[in-house]
Amino acid sequence: MIRILIVDDHRLFRSGVIRMLQEGQGLQIIGEAESGEAAVRMVRDQRPNIVLMDIMMPGIGGLEATTRIVRMNLDIKVIALTGCSAPPFPMQMLKAGASGYLTKGVSADELHTAIRKVFLGQRYVSSDIAQQLAVSAFDDNQDSPFDSLSNREMQIMLMVIACHKVSDISNNLHLSPKTVNSYRYRIFEKLKVSSDVELALMAVRHGMVQPKPGSIGHHA
């Protein structure tokens, strides 16, 4: 029996995934989590075999949660199941230690296949993501400026553009405010921007977030 934890902040989507998985033999849903923090706690307590992980969630998000889960060395495999298909999300998740990457349009058959292959120690990346990764490896023009960020820088960048205050980022990631600001300025330098506003606008231009009224502002 393959024990599965579903992590997504949308209850309706989690319910849909559960219905898809109930069709598969030998699959057991052992829990649901709506945040990265909850996922890390449930992994410690429930010890699933597979974690289906969204990326863009409140709090630490799926990227940081994946990093923490992989570091536990419990032989628990993470598969990204997300609406984030644009660079640099696939590469960042794979660098964080995810064993698979699927987008939310996946069929039930492909989801079952991915879970079984990853459970057996293989990697599984959906064909559209695999093609994107292959093209970017040979075409410098396909690179996203965000590819230059480390996993920790990427997570802090996502929290900054989601309007988290430095104090909140500090608490969530167990870093000092001074360290968070050091990361922020390093991100600014790498991406050649000078403020949180410019950073958010760049993220919107590259399709990493959808602009919302009042969502782009200064963070202190």
Secondary structure, DSSP 8 states (H G I E B T S, - for coil): -EEEEEE-S-HHHHHHHHHHHHTSTTEEEEEEESSHHHHHHHHHHH--SEEEE-SS-STTHHHHHHHHHHHT-S--EEEEEES--STTHHHHHHHHT-SEEEETT--HHHHHHHHHHHHTT--EE-HHHHHHHHHHHH-GGG--GGGGS-HHHHHHHHHHHTT--HHHHHHHHT--HHHHHHHHHHHHHHHT--SHHHHHHHHHHTTSS---TT------
